[in-house]
Amino acid sequence: MTAAPPSAPSTAPPPAPAPAPGGRSARRAPLVLRNRAFGAVWLGQVLTQAAVRMFQVGVSWWLVAYAVRDAAGLASGLFMAVCTLPAVVLAPLVAKAVGRYAHRSVLRTAAGLAAAAAAVLAVAAQAGGPPLAGVYAAALGLATCQAFFDPCLTTSVPELVDDEDIEAATGFELSTQSLAGLGGALLGALAVDRAGVAGLAAGCAAAYLGAAVLVATARFRSPAPAADGAAPADGAAPGGRPLRRILGELPYVRRILVCFTAANLFTAAVFVVVPLYTRSVLDGGGGTVALLEAALGTGALVGAFTGTRVPGRPTVAGAYCLGLMAVALALPGLAAHPAAVVCGLAVSGWCAGAVSVRFVALFQRLVPPADKPGFFAVMQAVLGASLPVASLVFGFAGDVLSPRALCLIQGAGLLPAALALALLGARTPEPEPAREPAPDAAAGARAGGR
């Protein structure tokens, strides 16, 4: 789940829409077509997240099916923990980098370094069977680059689109994760079955290189100047407050993040459970893993584009979606049939996508613009803090319990988070949208953040 508040309007007036055939305004076209800069960066994000997801799915299947005979669940869980740890540990450094340096430079550098890391693994794997340590090291490198890329792109959306297009851009951006999951589902495990880790890593390197080229060709607008009239250094957004104060002054947002952090303890385990379930219960191969991951990714993609149509306040809609996801995740534990698993994962993906869009748009409106770089890094860290724990716990449990039992545990674990979110919505009115602070306040905030 990600989110971002509407930013300060661009200093440059938006270009007038060009007339389209039939008298229709070009503004009726999809955002990625009528805004080439955003379209290029969005496609770059599709490639980076597809690459990292393909790598995660492929290596998880490689560990379970080929590399590790005993304690395969723990090996897979440890791998997923390595993939999620950088976003948590590096949150303060990411916030500083996103707030200080030009966003295009951060995005381009992250994608380029990831391409280099994947290429090194491809060469090493081609020379012989890749050691586990090398695969884990490459996973750590890719995850580190992604930890910089994702919050930087979220923060830079106002530099790519007009204010009225913020929500549409958010939907496209969140759909990237769904597209990435779908691409990883179709290619990750199949690539390992047919080309091994060397082919998998080569494909990831090509995707990251393409993303770096796309970002380099995109034109970013200059962000709004600081309140005192001084332009931000290196094209970055104005400096925000210390990270510990951002969530401290947003209690409503903080409580929502706590609910979703607890939920992530159980939803994130799906990436460990799927390969174990495929091997032990369905007795399938890479094609089965691809089918299940595709169901999850397709559901999330549909949810990302339809989430704004879910009625009710975000907290109420989120509570219903978490409750529905609990039932969907538990379904494979009750019925060990491929159709039941596909349906359960598709519904779970839809719930995740719909919830993400609603809360991203909410946070875009509640978080002060000057706090965006720090907030999105902190948000990624808070939501991601449960992922390494969930991966290790469910990976270890996968060597002791059956995958069907793990599915039931996932469903049961989501219910308290859904209830807490429903109570929050019933007891707390939604705050007013955030505005730019007054000049004196903004100056004080910048001084306090140094």
C-alpha positions in Angstrom: 0.0 0.0 0.0 1.4 3.4 -1.0 0.0 6.9 -1.0 0.8 10.5 -1.7 -0.9 13.9 -1.2 -1.6 16.5 -3.8 1.4 18.7 -4.2 1.7 22.4 -4.6 0.7 23.6 -8.0 3.4 23.9 -10.6 4.9 27.3 -11.1 4.5 27.0 -14.9 1.0 27.1 -16.3 -0.2 23.8 -17.7 -0.1 23.5 -21.5 -3.4 23.9 -23.3 -4.7 20.5 -24.5 -4.3 19.9 -28.2 -7.5 19.2 -30.1 -8.0 15.6 -31.0 -9.8 14.2 -34.0 -13.6 14.3 -33.8 -13.4 17.5 -31.6 -12.5 15.6 -28.5 -9.9 17.1 -26.2 -6.6 15.3 -25.9 -7.1 15.5 -22.1 -9.6 12.7 -22.6 -6.8 10.4 -23.6 -5.1 8.2 -20.9 -2.6 10.2 -18.8 0.4 8.1 -20.0 -0.4 9.0 -23.6 -1.0 12.7 -23.3 1.8 13.3 -20.8 5.0 11.8 -22.4 7.3 12.6 -19.5 5.0 10.8 -17.0 4.5 8.0 -19.5 8.2 7.4 -19.8 8.8 7.4 -16.1 5.8 5.2 -15.4 7.0 2.7 -18.0 10.4 2.8 -16.4 8.8 2.0 -13.0 6.9 -0.9 -14.7 10.3 -2.3 -15.9 12.1 -1.9 -12.6 9.3 -3.5 -10.5 8.7 -6.2 -13.1 12.4 -7.0 -13.0 12.6 -7.2 -9.2 9.4 -9.2 -9.0 10.6 -11.6 -11.7 13.8 -12.0 -9.8 12.0 -12.7 -6.5 9.5 -15.2 -8.0 12.2 -16.9 -10.0 14.7 -17.3 -7.2 12.1 -18.3 -4.7 11.1 -21.1 -7.0 14.7 -22.0 -7.7 15.4 -22.3 -4.0 12.3 -24.5 -3.4 12.5 -26.7 -6.5 16.2 -26.9 -7.3 18.7 -25.5 -4.9 17.7 -26.5 -1.3 16.3 -29.9 -0.3 16.0 -29.6 3.4 14.7 -26.4 5.0 13.5 -25.0 1.7 10.9 -22.9 3.4 13.5 -21.3 5.6 15.7 -20.6 2.6 12.9 -19.0 0.7 11.8 -17.0 3.7 15.3 -15.7 4.3 15.6 -14.7 0.7 12.3 -12.7 0.8 13.5 -11.1 4.1 16.7 -10.0 2.3 14.6 -8.5 -0.5 12.5 -6.4 1.9 15.1 -5.3 4.4 16.7 -2.4 2.6 13.5 -0.4 2.4 13.3 -0.5 6.2 16.9 0.0 7.1 17.7 2.7 4.6 14.6 4.8 5.1 16.4 7.8 6.6 19.1 7.7 3.9 16.5 7.4 1.2 14.6 10.4 2.6 17.7 12.6 2.6 18.7 11.5 -1.0 15.2 12.1 -2.3 14.9 15.5 -0.6 18.4 16.7 -1.6 19.1 15.5 -5.1 17.4 15.9 -8.4 14.7 13.2 -8.7 15.6 12.3 -12.2 19.2 11.7 -11.2 18.2 9.5 -8.3 15.8 7.4 -10.5 18.4 7.0 -13.3 21.2 6.1 -10.9 19.1 3.5 -9.0 18.0 1.8 -12.2 21.5 1.8 -13.7 23.2 0.3 -10.6 20.5 -2.4 -10.5 21.2 -3.3 -14.1 24.9 -3.6 -13.3 24.2 -5.9 -10.3 21.9 -8.2 -12.3 24.4 -8.3 -15.1 27.2 -9.4 -12.7 25.0 -12.2 -11.4 24.1 -13.3 -15.0 27.8 -13.6 -15.9 28.7 -15.4 -12.7 25.8 -17.9 -13.1 26.7 -18.5 -16.7 30.2 -19.6 -15.6 28.7 -22.2 -13.3 26.1 -23.0 -10.7 25.5 -19.7 -8.8 26.3 -20.0 -5.1 23.6 -19.1 -2.6 25.6 -16.3 -1.2 25.9 -14.7 -4.6 22.2 -14.9 -5.3 21.4 -13.4 -1.9 24.0 -10.6 -2.5 22.4 -9.8 -5.8 18.9 -9.7 -4.2 20.2 -7.3 -1.6 21.6 -5.0 -4.3 18.4 -5.0 -6.4 16.3 -4.4 -3.3 18.5 -1.5 -2.3 18.2 0.2 -5.6 14.4 -0.3 -5.6 14.2 1.2 -2.1 15.5 4.5 -3.6 13.5 4.2 -6.9 10.0 3.8 -5.6 9.6 6.6 -3.0 11.5 8.9 -5.3 9.1 8.3 -8.1 6.1 8.8 -5.8 7.6 12.1 -4.6 8.3 13.3 -8.1 4.8 12.8 -9.5 3.9 16.5 -9.1 7.0 17.4 -11.2 5.5 15.3 -14.1 1.7 16.0 -14.1 -0.7 18.8 -13.4 -2.4 19.1 -10.1 -5.7 17.9 -11.4 -4.0 14.7 -12.7 -2.5 13.7 -9.4 -5.1 11.0 -8.6 -4.9 9.6 -12.1 -1.1 9.5 -11.9 -1.4 7.8 -8.5 -3.6 5.1 -10.0 -1.2 4.5 -12.9 1.8 4.4 -10.5 0.1 1.9 -8.1 -0.9 -0.3 -11.0 2.8 -0.7 -11.7 3.1 -3.0 -8.8 0.3 -5.1 -10.2 1.8 -5.1 -13.7 5.1 -6.1 -12.1 3.5 -8.9 -10.2 1.9 -10.1 -13.4 5.1 -9.9 -15.4 7.0 -11.7 -12.6 4.4 -14.4 -12.4 4.5 -15.1 -16.1 8.3 -15.0 -16.5 10.0 -15.6 -13.2 9.5 -19.3 -12.5 9.3 -20.1 -16.2 12.7 -18.4 -16.8 14.3 -20.5 -14.1 12.8 -23.7 -15.5 14.1 -23.0 -19.0 17.2 -20.8 -18.7 18.3 -21.1 -15.1 19.4 -18.2 -12.8 21.7 -16.9 -15.6 18.8 -16.3 -18.0 16.7 -14.8 -15.2 19.4 -12.3 -14.2 20.1 -11.4 -17.8 16.4 -10.5 -18.3 16.4 -8.4 -15.2 19.5 -6.5 -16.3 17.9 -5.7 -19.6 14.7 -4.4 -17.9 16.7 -2.2 -15.5 18.8 -0.8 -18.3 15.7 0.1 -20.3 14.2 1.8 -17.3 17.4 3.9 -16.9 17.2 5.0 -20.5 13.5 5.9 -20.2 14.0 8.1 -17.1 17.0 9.8 -18.7 14.8 10.9 -21.6 11.9 12.3 -19.5 11.7 16.0 -18.7 10.9 16.9 -15.1 9.4 20.2 -14.2 11.1 22.4 -11.7 9.3 22.0 -8.3 7.6 24.9 -6.6 10.1 27.3 -5.0 10.4 27.5 -1.2 8.3 29.8 0.8 11.1 32.3 1.2 11.6 32.5 -2.5 14.8 30.4 -2.6 14.8 27.7 -5.2 15.5 24.2 -3.7 19.0 22.8 -4.4 19.4 20.3 -7.2 15.8 20.5 -8.1 14.7 18.7 -5.0 11.6 19.4 -3.0 12.0 21.8 0.0 13.5 20.2 3.1 11.0 18.8 5.5 10.9 18.3 9.3 12.8 15.6 11.1 11.5 12.2 10.3 10.4 11.4 13.8 8.1 14.4 13.8 6.3 13.6 10.5 4.2 10.8 11.8 4.1 12.3 15.3 2.1 15.2 13.9 -0.2 13.0 11.8 -2.0 10.7 14.3 -4.7 9.7 11.9 -2.2 8.7 9.3 0.0 7.0 11.9 -2.9 4.8 13.1 -3.7 3.8 9.5 -0.1 2.8 8.9 -0.1 0.7 12.1 -3.1 -1.2 10.9 -1.6 -1.9 7.6 1.8 -2.8 9.1 0.0 -5.5 11.2 -1.9 -6.7 8.1 1.3 -7.0 6.2 2.6 -9.6 8.7 0.1 -11.9 7.0 -0.4 -10.6 3.5 3.3 -10.6 2.7 3.6 -14.2 3.5 1.8 -15.1 0.3 5.1 -14.8 -1.6 6.6 -17.5 0.6 3.5 -19.7 0.7 2.8 -19.8 -3.1 5.9 -21.8 -4.1 5.6 -24.1 -1.1 1.9 -24.7 -1.9 2.7 -25.3 -5.5 5.3 -28.0 -4.7 3.7 -29.7 -1.7 -0.1 -29.4 -2.4 -0.6 -29.0 -6.1 2.5 -30.9 -7.1 3.1 -28.4 -9.9 6.0 -26.7 -11.6 7.1 -23.3 -12.8 4.0 -23.0 -14.9 1.7 -23.4 -11.9 3.7 -20.8 -10.0 3.2 -18.5 -13.0 -0.5 -19.1 -13.0 -0.9 -18.4 -9.3 1.2 -15.3 -9.4 -0.6 -14.1 -12.5 -3.9 -14.4 -10.7 -2.6 -12.3 -7.8 -1.1 -9.7 -10.1 -4.2 -9.5 -12.3 -6.4 -9.0 -9.3 -4.2 -6.2 -8.0 -4.1 -4.5 -11.4 -7.9 -4.4 -11.6 -8.1 -3.2 -8.0 -5.7 -0.4 -8.7 -7.9 1.0 -11.5 -11.2 0.4 -9.7 -10.3 1.3 -6.2 -11.6 4.8 -6.4 -15.1 3.4 -7.2 -15.3 1.6 -3.8 -17.9 3.6 -1.8 -17.4 4.9 1.7 -14.6 6.6 3.6 -11.2 5.1 3.0 -11.0 3.6 6.5 -14.4 1.9 6.1 -13.7 0.7 2.6 -10.3 -0.5 3.7 -11.8 -2.5 6.6 -14.2 -4.3 4.3 -11.5 -5.0 1.8 -9.2 -6.5 4.5 -12.1 -8.7 5.7 -12.7 -9.9 2.2 -9.0 -10.5 1.7 -8.9 -12.6 4.9 -11.6 -14.9 3.5 -9.8 -15.1 0.1 -6.4 -16.0 1.6 -7.9 -18.7 3.8 -9.8 -20.3 0.8 -6.8 -22.4 -0.4 -6.5 -23.8 3.1 -10.1 -25.0 3.0 -10.1 -26.3 -0.6 -7.0 -27.7 -2.2 -8.1 -27.2 -5.8 -6.3 -25.1 -8.4 -9.5 -23.1 -9.2 -10.0 -22.3 -5.5 -6.4 -21.1 -5.2 -6.6 -19.0 -8.3 -9.9 -17.3 -7.2 -8.6 -16.7 -3.7 -5.4 -15.0 -5.0 -7.3 -13.0 -7.6 -9.7 -11.6 -5.0 -6.8 -10.9 -2.6 -5.0 -9.0 -5.3 -8.0 -6.9 -6.0 -8.4 -6.0 -2.4 -4.8 -5.0 -2.1 -5.0 -2.8 -5.2 -8.2 -1.1 -4.2 -7.0 -0.3 -0.7 -3.7 1.1 -2.0 -5.4 3.6 -4.4 -7.8 4.9 -1.7 -5.1 5.4 0.9 -2.5 6.8 -1.5 -4.9 9.5 -2.6 -5.9 10.1 1.1 -2.2 10.6 2.1 -1.6 12.8 -0.9 -4.2 15.2 0.6 -3.3 14.9 4.3 0.5 15.1 4.3 2.1 18.7 4.0 3.9 19.1 0.7 7.3 19.9 2.3 7.2 16.6 4.2 6.7 14.4 1.1 10.2 13.0 0.7 10.5 12.1 4.4 7.0 10.8 4.7 7.1 8.4 1.7 10.4 7.0 2.9 9.0 6.6 6.4 5.8 5.1 5.1 7.7 2.6 3.0 9.8 1.7 6.1 6.8 1.4 8.4 4.8 -0.7 6.0 7.9 -2.8 5.1 9.0 -3.4 8.7 6.8 -6.4 8.9 7.9 -8.0 5.6 11.3 -9.4 6.7 9.6 -10.7 9.9 6.7 -12.3 8.0 9.1 -13.9 5.5 11.3 -15.5 8.1 8.4 -16.6 10.4 6.3 -18.1 7.6 9.4 -19.6 5.9 10.4 -21.4 9.1 6.8 -22.4 9.7 6.6 -23.8 6.2 9.1 -26.5 7.2 7.0 -27.5 10.1 3.3 -26.9 9.1 1.5 -27.7 5.8 1.0 -24.9 3.3 -2.8 -25.3 3.8 -2.4 -24.5 7.5 -0.3 -21.4 6.6 -3.2 -20.2 4.4 -5.6 -20.4 7.3 -3.2 -18.6 9.6 -3.0 -15.8 7.0 -6.7 -15.3 6.8 -7.2 -15.4 10.6 -4.4 -12.9 11.2 -6.0 -10.3 8.9 -9.2 -10.1 10.9 -7.9 -8.0 13.9 -6.4 -5.5 11.5 -9.7 -5.1 9.6 -11.5 -4.6 12.9 -9.0 -2.0 14.1 -9.4 -0.1 10.8 -13.2 -0.2 11.0 -13.1 1.2 14.6 -10.7 4.0 13.6 -13.1 5.0 10.8 -16.1 5.0 13.2 -14.4 7.0 16.0 -12.2 9.5 14.2 -13.4 12.1 11.6 -11.2 12.5 8.6 -8.8 15.5 8.9 -8.8 18.4 6.5 -6.4 18.4 3.6 -2.9 19.8 4.3 -1.8 23.1 3.0 1.6 24.8 2.6 2.8 26.2 5.9 3.1 30.0 6.3 6.5 31.4 5.3 7.7 31.8 9.0 6.5 28.2 9.8 8.2 26.8 6.7 11.4 28.6 7.5 11.3 27.2 11.0 10.6 23.7 9.8 13.6 23.8 7.4 15.8 25.1 10.2 14.7 22.4 12.6 15.3 19.7 10.0 19.0 20.7 9.5 
